[in-house]
Amino acid sequence: MRQKLLTLQPRPAVPPVSPAAARKLVPANQQAIDALPLNSGTWRVQGVPGLYVRCRATSKSFLLQRRVRGVLVKRTLGPMPLKAARAEALKLWHQLRPTPTGGKKTLEQALAEYFEQRPLSAKTRAIYQYNAERYLSDWKARPLEQIGQDRAGVRALYHRLVERHGLATASQVIRMLSAVYRYARKVDPELPECPTVAVTLAPIKPRDWALSEEELRAWWQAVQRLNPIKRTWWLVCLLTGARQASIEALAWGDIDFNRRTIRFRVTKGDRPYVAPAADRLIALLEEYRRNPETPPSEWVFPSPRDPRQHLVKVRDEKRGVVSAHHLRHTFRTVLAELGATPDQARLLMGHSLGGDVSRGYITAPLLVESLRPVANAVAERYAAILGWE
């Protein structure tokens, strides 16, 4: 009896995304992904290069595709949260980038490696990416070796940036270029010496942003006209001297009303710190929490559009309120006026304790209570200037 031969069929490859599907767009947030109906086909995720979500009859999964030297390359990511899919897609997108002619690494590739491998804060990463796109777009395709040999060009770039965009921007771009180049050179010592050695960065004078007593009273007049959320936000800025992003990201869980402390989680250099809250600040926050106008939220300062999110990029210059960094300068100036030591100022403001071996031995959490009289003294100084009872 003749037996039929069984033929194993290969698993079908991931089909390419059709032009029609490519026009179906979905915002890059988990809520929008969850809302996509099953069996609705393939959708392109906005803002994430090459990322698509395929909605089948019973499941949703992500895939990535990119054209490399005329060939459409596809990668299946599978079912996962959008956050994980975005991270994996960006990683694969850079890995699939065509190797430049001659196999030499370009600045664009070095930037991608630096962003992927270095532990950068979200803010630093955003600044670097913006600077690379805005000021180094003509340099990104150049091989690092060529850039390393072009010291004159790097120096000319710096002076051109100074002329067109100012000292601060020029210094920021050159420092970024130096960091990325030196990082790449650690694994490729054959690269020339970093070309930024040809640039002498001009010193940037510190800004005199601290408010005088008269300016502070004008600021307070403007703040009093704001809604309760904004008004309290600005008072927390004044009484803590913390950075804007640190205050925006405060959750109620960060405020210990029993111990009268505030924990700032979102900080420059990813260095969270705990500071004593002045008695006036604790009283202010307790009253604010009880206020019926304060929306129920995990955030101390929820967004008016969505209480599930917190305020971001608070600005009220049009209402006569200067930027938050002016208040940070003012806080530091008042500390000096009151005779606070440099270490006390660093601890209260979340500055690094680096700089010498001795400061490296300081355990900041053990000094919180010793800083409380200083925090209260600053609050009372403001109260005297602004006429608070």
Secondary structure, DSSP 8 states (H G I E B T S, - for coil): ------------------HHHHT-EE-SSHHHHHHS-TT-EEEEETTSTTEEEEE-SS-EEEEEEEEETTEEEEEEEES--HHHHHHHHHHHHHHTS---GGG--BHHHHHHHHHHHS---HHHHHHHHHHHHHHSTTTTTSBHHHHHT-HHHHHHHHHHHHHHH-HHHHHHHHHHHHHHHHHHHTT-TTS---GGGG--------------HHHHHHHHHHHTTS-HHHHHHHHHHHHH---HHHHHT-BGGGEETTTTEEEE-S-GGG--EEEE--HHHHHHHHHHHH-TTS---SBSSB-SS-TTSB--S---GGGT---HHHHHHHHHHHHHHTT--HHHHHHHHT----SSTGGGG--GGGGHHHHHHHHHHHHHHHHHHHT--
